[in-house]
Amino acid sequence: MRLGLNLGYQTAWSTPADHLAMAQEADRLGYAVVWAAEAYGSDTVSTLAWLAGQTQQIDLGAAVLQIPARTPAMTAMTAATIDALSGGRFRLGLGVSGPQVSEGWHGVRFAKPLARTREYVEIVKMAIARQPVSYQGEHYQLPLPGGAGKALKLGFHPPREAVPIYLAAVGPKNLELAGEIADGWLGVFFAPDAAGEALQHIARGRARRSSKDGGGLGLTGFDVAPTVPVSVGDNLAWCADVIRPYAALYVGGMGSRETNFYNQIAVRMGYADEAARIQDLYLAGQKAEAAEAVPQDFIERTSLIGNKIQIKERIKQYAAAGVGTLSVSPYVGDLKSGIDTLRLVAEAYEEAGVA
């Protein structure tokens, strides 16, 4: 298992300079990858391009590029370009986002996300491999029929004919799709004690891929890469309180009442009543009360919290659960605390002996 750093989005305290300093420290400490995110604020591509020329060895991961925001050909161009800028260090994470962002921000209907994702990934792979892009699917037709378009291929030679593709998947069918068409899974609210069900769905997708490729893949070569919040301290309740607003936002407010994929994760983990209460409070504008309603054990099961000894034991649990890249997201209020957290996690990782 390797360590990663998820920078998330630009926030009030995390300026581009702060993100660069965090990425460079993670690079120095031997972290395998630094991820950047996007929703409807800062974008992933600009951040990763900013980091590509100012880091040495660390991989640069999109977590994620939003599928409704770009055509598959544009994503392939971007992936190939950042891979070239970084000397072959790019990892392409993709996600359909949710209906509120897809339809409200990008103006793209959210219908049939699985089928759209499958077609999108097929076109991206084709384009990066410099094959002439000719594709006739339900959602994408290239070239457009009846027009002047022609099947084009990528106009330069990137360092690799393929980049690692990750899917941000939540539900069972999405997890199966990730296993079938992707190289890794970007997980959220990943609990080592509840990982078996998710990995079974991924394994089913891998089995379908194996039948096409003529070999038994299993989970070999597939990167389980959850993002895990980190809060360091000697008081577990205090550490959990730092992370509770994030959990409440996702479980309670990330999506509509009818379509909140993160709320559904909590339900599958056994928190149906608590998830409903968190959502009711959050959607009523009672965000502080929603955060208070997040159970302590939900935070403990899905985060790295506590002192270095406690974090070391949790790192062992994530490794034993089949995680390939443990991407930490420090919940801190300033750059110094972020750097200190990266160093403590790196020390705990070395002491855990899971490399």
C-alpha atoms as a printed R data frame, in Angstrom:
    type eleno elety resid chain resno       x       y       z
1   ATOM     1    CA   MET     A     1   0.000   0.000   0.000
2   ATOM     2    CA   ARG     A     2   1.199   3.510  -0.861
3   ATOM     3    CA   LEU     A     3   0.231   6.922   0.516
4   ATOM     4    CA   GLY     A     4  -1.464   9.669  -1.450
5   ATOM     5    CA   LEU     A     5  -2.502  13.250  -0.715
6   ATOM     6    CA   ASN     A     6  -5.885  14.636  -1.730
7   ATOM     7    CA   LEU     A     7  -5.783  18.428  -1.855
8   ATOM     8    CA   GLY     A     8  -9.500  18.749  -2.565
9   ATOM     9    CA   TYR     A     9 -10.638  22.186  -3.754
10  ATOM    10    CA   GLN     A    10  -9.322  25.682  -3.255
11  ATOM    11    CA   THR     A    11 -10.714  27.012   0.034
12  ATOM    12    CA   ALA     A    12 -10.389  30.123   2.169
13  ATOM    13    CA   TRP     A    13  -7.099  28.941   3.686
14  ATOM    14    CA   SER     A    14  -5.726  26.642   0.977
15  ATOM    15    CA   THR     A    15  -4.365  29.009  -1.651
16  ATOM    16    CA   PRO     A    16  -2.542  27.755  -4.762
17  ATOM    17    CA   ALA     A    17   0.725  28.448  -2.925
18  ATOM    18    CA   ASP     A    18  -0.452  26.319   0.007
19  ATOM    19    CA   HIS     A    19  -1.429  23.491  -2.308
20  ATOM    20    CA   LEU     A    20   1.952  23.673  -4.015
21  ATOM    21    CA   ALA     A    21   3.765  23.555  -0.677
22  ATOM    22    CA   MET     A    22   1.691  20.540   0.426
23  ATOM    23    CA   ALA     A    23   2.313  18.727  -2.853
24  ATOM    24    CA   GLN     A    24   6.045  19.409  -2.731
25  ATOM    25    CA   GLU     A    25   6.256  18.169   0.860
26  ATOM    26    CA   ALA     A    26   4.328  15.011  -0.075
27  ATOM    27    CA   ASP     A    27   6.738  14.560  -2.991
28  ATOM    28    CA   ARG     A    28   9.723  14.878  -0.654
29  ATOM    29    CA   LEU     A    29   8.193  12.425   1.822
30  ATOM    30    CA   GLY     A    30   7.645   9.766  -0.829
31  ATOM    31    CA   TYR     A    31   3.877   9.968  -1.240
32  ATOM    32    CA   ALA     A    32   2.843   8.190  -4.440
33  ATOM    33    CA   VAL     A    33   0.262  10.640  -5.787
34  ATOM    34    CA   VAL     A    34  -1.308  14.038  -5.178
35  ATOM    35    CA   TRP     A    35  -4.940  14.436  -6.236
36  ATOM    36    CA   ALA     A    36  -6.898  17.613  -7.031
37  ATOM    37    CA   ALA     A    37 -10.684  17.914  -7.130
38  ATOM    38    CA   GLU     A    38 -13.349  20.008  -8.818
39  ATOM    39    CA   ALA     A    39 -17.054  20.669  -8.347
40  ATOM    40    CA   TYR     A    40 -18.175  24.192  -9.273
41  ATOM    41    CA   GLY     A    41 -15.233  26.213  -7.997
42  ATOM    42    CA   SER     A    42 -11.551  25.610  -8.708
43  ATOM    43    CA   ASP     A    43 -10.895  23.156 -11.527
44  ATOM    44    CA   THR     A    44  -8.655  20.097 -11.451
45  ATOM    45    CA   VAL     A    45  -6.729  20.670 -14.666
46  ATOM    46    CA   SER     A    46  -5.277  24.069 -13.773
47  ATOM    47    CA   THR     A    47  -4.149  22.847 -10.377
48  ATOM    48    CA   LEU     A    48  -2.430  19.737 -11.753
49  ATOM    49    CA   ALA     A    49  -0.700  21.700 -14.521
50  ATOM    50    CA   TRP     A    50   0.507  24.145 -11.842
51  ATOM    51    CA   LEU     A    51   1.921  21.225  -9.851
52  ATOM    52    CA   ALA     A    52   3.342  19.247 -12.763
53  ATOM    53    CA   GLY     A    53   6.281  21.562 -13.420
54  ATOM    54    CA   GLN     A    54   7.103  22.067  -9.738
55  ATOM    55    CA   THR     A    55   7.236  18.478  -8.440
56  ATOM    56    CA   GLN     A    56   9.696  15.694  -9.201
57  ATOM    57    CA   GLN     A    57   8.415  12.157  -8.662
58  ATOM    58    CA   ILE     A    58   4.896  12.248  -7.256
59  ATOM    59    CA   ASP     A    59   2.048  11.233  -9.572
60  ATOM    60    CA   LEU     A    60  -0.600  13.828 -10.412
61  ATOM    61    CA   GLY     A    61  -4.164  12.594 -10.095
62  ATOM    62    CA   ALA     A    62  -7.503  14.042 -11.156
63  ATOM    63    CA   ALA     A    63 -10.066  13.230  -8.477
64  ATOM    64    CA   VAL     A    64 -12.001  13.845 -10.536
65  ATOM    65    CA   LEU     A    65 -12.454  15.347 -13.978
66  ATOM    66    CA   GLN     A    66 -16.207  15.760 -14.320
67  ATOM    67    CA   ILE     A    67 -17.628  13.845 -17.277
68  ATOM    68    CA   PRO     A    68 -20.410  16.375 -17.994
69  ATOM    69    CA   ALA     A    69 -17.891  19.226 -18.071
70  ATOM    70    CA   ARG     A    70 -15.845  18.019 -21.060
71  ATOM    71    CA   THR     A    71 -16.211  16.007 -24.213
72  ATOM    72    CA   PRO     A    72 -14.323  12.701 -24.101
73  ATOM    73    CA   ALA     A    73 -11.928  13.992 -26.753
74  ATOM    74    CA   MET     A    74 -11.139  17.082 -24.662
75  ATOM    75    CA   THR     A    75 -10.471  14.882 -21.636
76  ATOM    76    CA   ALA     A    76  -8.151  12.708 -23.723
77  ATOM    77    CA   MET     A    77  -6.269  15.813 -24.934
78  ATOM    78    CA   THR     A    78  -5.948  17.065 -21.361
79  ATOM    79    CA   ALA     A    79  -4.811  13.704 -19.984
80  ATOM    80    CA   ALA     A    80  -2.219  13.265 -22.708
81  ATOM    81    CA   THR     A    81  -0.937  16.831 -22.255
82  ATOM    82    CA   ILE     A    82  -0.521  16.635 -18.474
83  ATOM    83    CA   ASP     A    83   1.061  13.211 -18.864
84  ATOM    84    CA   ALA     A    84   3.564  14.757 -21.269
85  ATOM    85    CA   LEU     A    85   4.203  17.808 -19.077
86  ATOM    86    CA   SER     A    86   4.855  15.604 -16.059
87  ATOM    87    CA   GLY     A    87   6.911  12.911 -17.760
88  ATOM    88    CA   GLY     A    88   4.276  10.185 -17.493
89  ATOM    89    CA   ARG     A    89   2.969  10.899 -13.976
90  ATOM    90    CA   PHE     A    90  -0.728  11.503 -14.646
91  ATOM    91    CA   ARG     A    91  -3.657   9.467 -13.270
92  ATOM    92    CA   LEU     A    92  -7.083  10.174 -14.776
93  ATOM    93    CA   GLY     A    93  -9.978  10.018 -12.334
94  ATOM    94    CA   LEU     A    94 -13.451  10.412 -13.825
95  ATOM    95    CA   GLY     A    95 -16.908  10.900 -12.354
96  ATOM    96    CA   VAL     A    96 -20.374  11.859 -13.536
97  ATOM    97    CA   SER     A    97 -20.861  14.200 -10.551
98  ATOM    98    CA   GLY     A    98 -24.489  14.486  -9.428
99  ATOM    99    CA   PRO     A    99 -27.669  15.766 -11.039
100 ATOM   100    CA   GLN     A   100 -27.534  19.159  -9.323
101 ATOM   101    CA   VAL     A   101 -24.048  19.976 -10.657
102 ATOM   102    CA   SER     A   102 -24.425  18.165 -13.988
103 ATOM   103    CA   GLU     A   103 -27.730  19.794 -14.888
104 ATOM   104    CA   GLY     A   104 -27.466  23.032 -12.895
105 ATOM   105    CA   TRP     A   105 -23.847  23.988 -13.619
106 ATOM   106    CA   HIS     A   106 -22.960  22.204 -16.848
107 ATOM   107    CA   GLY     A   107 -26.390  21.970 -18.470
108 ATOM   108    CA   VAL     A   108 -25.991  18.245 -19.154
109 ATOM   109    CA   ARG     A   109 -28.762  15.774 -18.378
110 ATOM   110    CA   PHE     A   110 -27.820  13.251 -15.715
111 ATOM   111    CA   ALA     A   111 -29.800  10.361 -17.242
112 ATOM   112    CA   LYS     A   112 -28.138   6.960 -17.784
113 ATOM   113    CA   PRO     A   113 -24.830   7.761 -16.021
114 ATOM   114    CA   LEU     A   114 -23.493   4.197 -16.283
115 ATOM   115    CA   ALA     A   115 -23.960   3.944 -20.043
116 ATOM   116    CA   ARG     A   116 -22.523   7.424 -20.569
117 ATOM   117    CA   THR     A   117 -19.494   6.599 -18.450
118 ATOM   118    CA   ARG     A   118 -18.809   3.382 -20.362
119 ATOM   119    CA   GLU     A   119 -18.922   5.163 -23.729
120 ATOM   120    CA   TYR     A   120 -16.881   8.091 -22.423
121 ATOM   121    CA   VAL     A   121 -14.080   5.862 -21.138
122 ATOM   122    CA   GLU     A   122 -13.977   3.870 -24.381
123 ATOM   123    CA   ILE     A   123 -13.512   7.059 -26.405
124 ATOM   124    CA   VAL     A   124 -10.872   8.461 -24.031
125 ATOM   125    CA   LYS     A   125  -8.840   5.259 -24.251
126 ATOM   126    CA   MET     A   126  -9.140   5.230 -28.042
127 ATOM   127    CA   ALA     A   127  -7.984   8.831 -28.332
128 ATOM   128    CA   ILE     A   128  -5.011   8.565 -25.960
129 ATOM   129    CA   ALA     A   129  -3.857   5.475 -27.849
130 ATOM   130    CA   ARG     A   130  -3.821   7.665 -31.004
131 ATOM   131    CA   GLN     A   131  -6.383   5.579 -32.803
132 ATOM   132    CA   PRO     A   132  -8.672   7.377 -35.267
133 ATOM   133    CA   VAL     A   133 -11.695   8.258 -33.134
134 ATOM   134    CA   SER     A   134 -14.700   6.664 -34.803
135 ATOM   135    CA   TYR     A   135 -17.488   5.818 -32.388
136 ATOM   136    CA   GLN     A   136 -21.213   5.311 -32.730
137 ATOM   137    CA   GLY     A   137 -22.845   4.950 -29.339
138 ATOM   138    CA   GLU     A   138 -26.110   5.916 -27.728
139 ATOM   139    CA   HIS     A   139 -24.650   9.046 -26.133
140 ATOM   140    CA   TYR     A   140 -21.641   9.893 -28.306
141 ATOM   141    CA   GLN     A   141 -21.331   9.796 -32.084
142 ATOM   142    CA   LEU     A   142 -17.957  10.623 -33.595
143 ATOM   143    CA   PRO     A   143 -17.794  11.871 -36.271
144 ATOM   144    CA   LEU     A   144 -21.295  13.257 -36.202
145 ATOM   145    CA   PRO     A   145 -23.368  11.525 -38.876
146 ATOM   146    CA   GLY     A   146 -24.291  13.472 -41.985
147 ATOM   147    CA   GLY     A   147 -21.741  16.232 -41.477
148 ATOM   148    CA   ALA     A   148 -18.290  17.282 -42.581
149 ATOM   149    CA   GLY     A   149 -16.471  15.693 -39.659
150 ATOM   150    CA   LYS     A   150 -13.816  13.008 -40.108
151 ATOM   151    CA   ALA     A   151 -12.279  10.481 -37.719
152 ATOM   152    CA   LEU     A   152  -9.238  12.236 -36.251
153 ATOM   153    CA   LYS     A   153  -6.449  10.979 -34.052
154 ATOM   154    CA   LEU     A   154  -4.482  12.739 -31.330
155 ATOM   155    CA   GLY     A   155  -2.071  15.145 -32.966
156 ATOM   156    CA   PHE     A   156   1.031  14.415 -30.869
157 ATOM   157    CA   HIS     A   157   2.732  11.426 -29.270
158 ATOM   158    CA   PRO     A   158   2.221  11.382 -25.475
159 ATOM   159    CA   PRO     A   159   4.722   9.444 -23.352
160 ATOM   160    CA   ARG     A   160   2.285   6.549 -22.860
161 ATOM   161    CA   GLU     A   161  -0.355   4.924 -25.020
162 ATOM   162    CA   ALA     A   162  -2.599   4.633 -21.956
163 ATOM   163    CA   VAL     A   163  -2.913   6.452 -18.637
164 ATOM   164    CA   PRO     A   164  -4.326   4.835 -15.487
165 ATOM   165    CA   ILE     A   165  -8.068   5.479 -15.319
166 ATOM   166    CA   TYR     A   166  -9.952   5.617 -12.028
167 ATOM   167    CA   LEU     A   167 -13.686   5.904 -11.509
168 ATOM   168    CA   ALA     A   168 -15.307   7.722  -8.601
169 ATOM   169    CA   ALA     A   169 -17.944   5.073  -7.918
170 ATOM   170    CA   VAL     A   170 -20.439   4.762  -5.079
171 ATOM   171    CA   GLY     A   171 -23.310   2.381  -5.845
172 ATOM   172    CA   PRO     A   172 -23.022  -1.354  -6.584
173 ATOM   173    CA   LYS     A   173 -23.476  -1.012 -10.362
174 ATOM   174    CA   ASN     A   174 -20.932   1.810 -10.521
175 ATOM   175    CA   LEU     A   175 -18.452  -0.315  -8.598
176 ATOM   176    CA   GLU     A   176 -18.928  -3.192 -11.018
177 ATOM   177    CA   LEU     A   177 -18.362  -0.804 -13.912
178 ATOM   178    CA   ALA     A   178 -15.145   0.451 -12.300
179 ATOM   179    CA   GLY     A   179 -13.896  -3.112 -12.006
180 ATOM   180    CA   GLU     A   180 -14.724  -3.810 -15.624
181 ATOM   181    CA   ILE     A   181 -13.406  -0.738 -17.448
182 ATOM   182    CA   ALA     A   182 -11.036   1.102 -15.086
183 ATOM   183    CA   ASP     A   183  -7.685   0.589 -13.402
184 ATOM   184    CA   GLY     A   184  -8.714   1.890 -10.003
185 ATOM   185    CA   TRP     A   185 -11.501   3.107  -7.749
186 ATOM   186    CA   LEU     A   186 -11.659   6.487  -6.006
187 ATOM   187    CA   GLY     A   187 -13.621   5.704  -2.858
188 ATOM   188    CA   VAL     A   188 -15.114   7.934  -0.188
189 ATOM   189    CA   PHE     A   189 -16.329   7.108   3.334
190 ATOM   190    CA   PHE     A   190 -14.321   3.894   3.033
191 ATOM   191    CA   ALA     A   191 -14.522   1.798   6.207
192 ATOM   192    CA   PRO     A   192 -12.055  -1.120   6.332
193 ATOM   193    CA   ASP     A   193 -14.515  -3.226   8.346
194 ATOM   194    CA   ALA     A   194 -17.173  -2.768   5.631
195 ATOM   195    CA   ALA     A   195 -14.929  -2.982   2.562
196 ATOM   196    CA   GLY     A   196 -15.836  -6.530   1.614
197 ATOM   197    CA   GLU     A   197 -19.131  -5.702  -0.067
198 ATOM   198    CA   ALA     A   198 -17.652  -2.952  -2.247
199 ATOM   199    CA   LEU     A   199 -14.725  -5.134  -3.278
200 ATOM   200    CA   GLN     A   200 -17.112  -7.936  -4.221
201 ATOM   201    CA   HIS     A   201 -18.883  -5.622  -6.649
202 ATOM   202    CA   ILE     A   202 -15.534  -4.557  -8.127
203 ATOM   203    CA   ALA     A   203 -14.518  -8.217  -8.423
204 ATOM   204    CA   ARG     A   204 -17.674  -8.959 -10.416
205 ATOM   205    CA   GLY     A   205 -16.702  -6.266 -12.885
206 ATOM   206    CA   ARG     A   206 -13.171  -7.619 -13.054
207 ATOM   207    CA   ALA     A   207 -14.587 -11.063 -13.813
208 ATOM   208    CA   ARG     A   208 -16.473  -9.644 -16.801
209 ATOM   209    CA   ARG     A   209 -13.274  -7.997 -17.985
210 ATOM   210    CA   SER     A   210 -11.381 -11.272 -17.489
211 ATOM   211    CA   SER     A   211 -13.846 -13.155 -19.671
212 ATOM   212    CA   LYS     A   212 -13.217 -10.625 -22.466
213 ATOM   213    CA   ASP     A   213  -9.430 -10.631 -22.023
214 ATOM   214    CA   GLY     A   214  -9.191 -14.398 -21.626
215 ATOM   215    CA   GLY     A   215  -7.509 -14.364 -18.211
216 ATOM   216    CA   GLY     A   216  -8.353 -14.428 -14.524
217 ATOM   217    CA   LEU     A   217  -7.632 -10.910 -13.307
218 ATOM   218    CA   GLY     A   218  -9.218 -10.911  -9.875
219 ATOM   219    CA   LEU     A   219  -8.285  -7.681  -8.093
220 ATOM   220    CA   THR     A   220  -4.635  -7.977  -9.103
221 ATOM   221    CA   GLY     A   221  -3.485  -4.749 -10.688
222 ATOM   222    CA   PHE     A   222  -6.586  -2.835  -9.617
223 ATOM   223    CA   ASP     A   223  -5.925   0.134  -7.315
224 ATOM   224    CA   VAL     A   224  -8.395   0.658  -4.469
225 ATOM   225    CA   ALA     A   225  -7.750   4.325  -3.663
226 ATOM   226    CA   PRO     A   226 -10.040   5.847  -1.033
227 ATOM   227    CA   THR     A   227  -9.688   9.401   0.205
228 ATOM   228    CA   VAL     A   228  -9.598   9.412   4.004
229 ATOM   229    CA   PRO     A   229  -9.922  12.489   6.239
230 ATOM   230    CA   VAL     A   230  -7.152  12.951   8.824
231 ATOM   231    CA   SER     A   231  -7.335  14.823  12.110
232 ATOM   232    CA   VAL     A   232  -4.453  14.540  14.569
233 ATOM   233    CA   GLY     A   233  -4.821  14.870  18.331
234 ATOM   234    CA   ASP     A   234  -5.011  12.969  21.606
235 ATOM   235    CA   ASN     A   235  -8.758  13.430  22.067
236 ATOM   236    CA   LEU     A   236 -10.786  11.316  19.618
237 ATOM   237    CA   ALA     A   237 -13.982  13.277  20.223
238 ATOM   238    CA   TRP     A   238 -12.213  16.545  19.377
239 ATOM   239    CA   CYS     A   239 -10.648  15.004  16.262
240 ATOM   240    CA   ALA     A   240 -14.059  13.737  15.139
241 ATOM   241    CA   ASP     A   241 -15.603  17.175  15.666
242 ATOM   242    CA   VAL     A   242 -13.119  18.609  13.151
243 ATOM   243    CA   ILE     A   243 -14.353  16.187  10.472
244 ATOM   244    CA   ARG     A   244 -18.081  16.212  11.323
245 ATOM   245    CA   PRO     A   245 -18.988  19.261   9.169
246 ATOM   246    CA   TYR     A   246 -17.515  17.549   6.104
247 ATOM   247    CA   ALA     A   247 -19.459  14.356   6.808
248 ATOM   248    CA   ALA     A   248 -22.648  16.316   7.381
249 ATOM   249    CA   LEU     A   249 -22.211  18.227   4.118
250 ATOM   250    CA   TYR     A   250 -21.883  15.046   2.086
251 ATOM   251    CA   VAL     A   251 -24.371  12.827   3.908
252 ATOM   252    CA   GLY     A   252 -26.864  15.651   4.394
253 ATOM   253    CA   GLY     A   253 -26.456  18.181   1.647
254 ATOM   254    CA   MET     A   254 -24.505  16.840  -1.325
255 ATOM   255    CA   GLY     A   255 -27.396  16.301  -3.687
256 ATOM   256    CA   SER     A   256 -31.151  16.405  -3.342
257 ATOM   257    CA   ARG     A   257 -33.244  14.497  -0.830
258 ATOM   258    CA   GLU     A   258 -34.061  11.966  -3.537
259 ATOM   259    CA   THR     A   259 -30.548  11.664  -5.006
260 ATOM   260    CA   ASN     A   260 -27.685  11.762  -2.513
261 ATOM   261    CA   PHE     A   261 -25.189   8.995  -3.201
262 ATOM   262    CA   TYR     A   262 -23.209   9.696  -0.026
263 ATOM   263    CA   ASN     A   263 -26.314   9.417   2.125
264 ATOM   264    CA   GLN     A   264 -26.849   6.015   0.556
265 ATOM   265    CA   ILE     A   265 -23.338   4.954   1.619
266 ATOM   266    CA   ALA     A   266 -24.218   5.749   5.235
267 ATOM   267    CA   VAL     A   267 -27.445   3.777   4.897
268 ATOM   268    CA   ARG     A   268 -25.568   0.739   3.554
269 ATOM   269    CA   MET     A   269 -23.136   1.017   6.451
270 ATOM   270    CA   GLY     A   270 -26.008   0.657   8.923
271 ATOM   271    CA   TYR     A   271 -26.821   4.300   9.677
272 ATOM   272    CA   ALA     A   272 -30.241   4.626   8.017
273 ATOM   273    CA   ASP     A   273 -31.903   6.538  10.864
274 ATOM   274    CA   GLU     A   274 -28.885   8.734  11.482
275 ATOM   275    CA   ALA     A   275 -28.475   9.486   7.768
276 ATOM   276    CA   ALA     A   276 -32.119  10.547   7.507
277 ATOM   277    CA   ARG     A   277 -31.779  12.849  10.511
278 ATOM   278    CA   ILE     A   278 -28.545  14.407   9.203
279 ATOM   279    CA   GLN     A   279 -30.221  15.085   5.859
280 ATOM   280    CA   ASP     A   280 -33.350  16.545   7.448
281 ATOM   281    CA   LEU     A   281 -31.296  18.931   9.553
282 ATOM   282    CA   TYR     A   282 -28.933  19.927   6.770
283 ATOM   283    CA   LEU     A   283 -31.632  20.604   4.207
284 ATOM   284    CA   ALA     A   284 -33.480  22.669   6.830
285 ATOM   285    CA   GLY     A   285 -30.436  24.913   7.114
286 ATOM   286    CA   GLN     A   286 -29.381  23.557  10.525
287 ATOM   287    CA   LYS     A   287 -25.833  22.699   9.493
288 ATOM   288    CA   ALA     A   288 -24.304  22.763  12.972
289 ATOM   289    CA   GLU     A   289 -27.010  20.448  14.293
290 ATOM   290    CA   ALA     A   290 -26.501  18.154  11.294
291 ATOM   291    CA   ALA     A   291 -22.792  17.932  12.097
292 ATOM   292    CA   GLU     A   292 -23.566  17.091  15.717
293 ATOM   293    CA   ALA     A   293 -25.835  14.290  14.513
294 ATOM   294    CA   VAL     A   294 -23.016  12.477  12.705
295 ATOM   295    CA   PRO     A   295 -22.235   9.430  14.882
296 ATOM   296    CA   GLN     A   296 -18.800   9.226  16.483
297 ATOM   297    CA   ASP     A   297 -18.256   5.685  15.263
298 ATOM   298    CA   PHE     A   298 -19.078   6.697  11.665
299 ATOM   299    CA   ILE     A   299 -16.174   9.165  11.813
300 ATOM   300    CA   GLU     A   300 -13.877   6.643  13.475
301 ATOM   301    CA   ARG     A   301 -14.688   3.974  10.870
302 ATOM   302    CA   THR     A   302 -14.079   6.237   7.866
303 ATOM   303    CA   SER     A   303 -11.201   8.479   9.005
304 ATOM   304    CA   LEU     A   304  -7.701   8.548  10.435
305 ATOM   305    CA   ILE     A   305  -8.043  10.286  13.785
306 ATOM   306    CA   GLY     A   306  -6.027  10.351  16.992
307 ATOM   307    CA   ASN     A   307  -2.332  10.314  17.813
308 ATOM   308    CA   LYS     A   308   0.425   8.682  15.788
309 ATOM   309    CA   ILE     A   309   0.013   5.294  17.470
310 ATOM   310    CA   GLN     A   310  -3.719   5.232  16.741
311 ATOM   311    CA   ILE     A   311  -3.194   6.382  13.158
312 ATOM   312    CA   LYS     A   312  -0.546   3.703  12.643
313 ATOM   313    CA   GLU     A   313  -3.008   0.988  13.680
314 ATOM   314    CA   ARG     A   314  -5.651   2.393  11.360
315 ATOM   315    CA   ILE     A   315  -3.167   2.415   8.461
316 ATOM   316    CA   LYS     A   316  -2.625  -1.302   9.060
317 ATOM   317    CA   GLN     A   317  -6.386  -1.863   8.896
318 ATOM   318    CA   TYR     A   318  -6.675  -0.056   5.574
319 ATOM   319    CA   ALA     A   319  -3.825  -2.112   4.135
320 ATOM   320    CA   ALA     A   320  -5.399  -5.348   5.359
321 ATOM   321    CA   ALA     A   321  -8.705  -4.338   3.745
322 ATOM   322    CA   GLY     A   322  -7.096  -4.299   0.294
323 ATOM   323    CA   VAL     A   323  -6.336  -0.589  -0.160
324 ATOM   324    CA   GLY     A   324  -3.596   0.079  -2.703
325 ATOM   325    CA   THR     A   325  -3.368   3.867  -2.375
326 ATOM   326    CA   LEU     A   326  -4.440   5.462   0.899
327 ATOM   327    CA   SER     A   327  -5.031   9.111  -0.006
328 ATOM   328    CA   VAL     A   328  -5.190  11.313   3.061
329 ATOM   329    CA   SER     A   329  -7.032  14.612   3.283
330 ATOM   330    CA   PRO     A   330  -5.717  16.666   6.225
331 ATOM   331    CA   TYR     A   331  -8.427  18.581   8.086
332 ATOM   332    CA   VAL     A   332  -6.399  21.518   9.331
333 ATOM   333    CA   GLY     A   333  -6.685  25.278   9.491
334 ATOM   334    CA   ASP     A   334  -3.329  26.403   8.151
335 ATOM   335    CA   LEU     A   335  -0.389  25.299   6.050
336 ATOM   336    CA   LYS     A   336   1.938  24.466   8.959
337 ATOM   337    CA   SER     A   337  -0.633  22.099  10.450
338 ATOM   338    CA   GLY     A   338  -1.086  20.507   7.036
339 ATOM   339    CA   ILE     A   339   2.654  19.910   6.638
340 ATOM   340    CA   ASP     A   340   2.887  18.539  10.183
341 ATOM   341    CA   THR     A   341   0.008  16.149   9.457
342 ATOM   342    CA   LEU     A   342   1.671  14.885   6.268
343 ATOM   343    CA   ARG     A   343   4.864  14.187   8.183
344 ATOM   344    CA   LEU     A   344   3.102  12.401  11.041
345 ATOM   345    CA   VAL     A   345   1.135  10.200   8.639
346 ATOM   346    CA   ALA     A   346   4.342   9.364   6.742
347 ATOM   347    CA   GLU     A   347   6.046   8.357  10.003
348 ATOM   348    CA   ALA     A   348   3.059   6.254  11.051
349 ATOM   349    CA   TYR     A   349   3.040   4.605   7.627
350 ATOM   350    CA   GLU     A   350   6.729   3.683   7.894
351 ATOM   351    CA   GLU     A   351   6.233   2.298  11.391
352 ATOM   352    CA   ALA     A   352   3.189   0.296  10.247
353 ATOM   353    CA   GLY     A   353   5.378  -1.624   7.783
354 ATOM   354    CA   VAL     A   354   2.709  -1.931   5.077
355 ATOM   355    CA   ALA     A   355   4.779  -0.736   2.123
